[in-house]
Amino acid sequence: MIVTTTINWLFACHVSDVPENGGVCVKFENEQVALFHFTRRNEWFATQNECPHRRQMVLSRGMIGAQGEEPKVACPFHKKTFSLKTGECLNGDECAIKTFPVKLVGEKVFIGMEAG
């Protein structure tokens, strides 16, 4: 059985709206998404904004860095760290976060959300 997923690319903001090596929160209907511009790596990442540890909407304010080659974000309150690529908790906990694809079109940033 082949399963296909349709991605809707939603306009999030302009490149200049996101601080270098930092993040912002973007809201699509009921979904809060943390969008990060990892300038040092020339990469963009998007994850859920909610930290699963205490269910607070704070990840967009977290610090980004790397654990080896793995880009990560640390919750500003609980210091739990999550892979920006896979969403896996890097502290060894079983909690994880959702990640979303990001693409740039000129100076516009788009986040991919599954249709439906």
Phi, psi and omega in degrees: 000131178258127178251126177247145180241131176265129180255128171263124178269113184255132177296126181259309184183186174264154180309318183292348180281347184251127180294147176300135180053040180209189184220168175221163175257132178239134181249126174241108184052247182262005184256123173263126183241133174269123181248127185239138172250101181271081188301319182300333180256357185055046182225155176240143179221153175222137179221172170298153180273342184278125172283124184289346183296308180236009176061043177252143180275083188223353188298330180297341179262005181285166178270135177257151180191207180218147172244098191069238177263357185273116176291141184217163172234141178250130176301131183292341181261317191253350179064013171293140180245143184228142175294132176283343179274313188250340184086355181298140175286125184270001177269002180091356178285161182274354179285153179214166178239157176283146174239156182226146175289152179230140173221151177252138172232102187064236180260011180258141180251130180239142177246134180272123179239137178297136178289147176096000000 
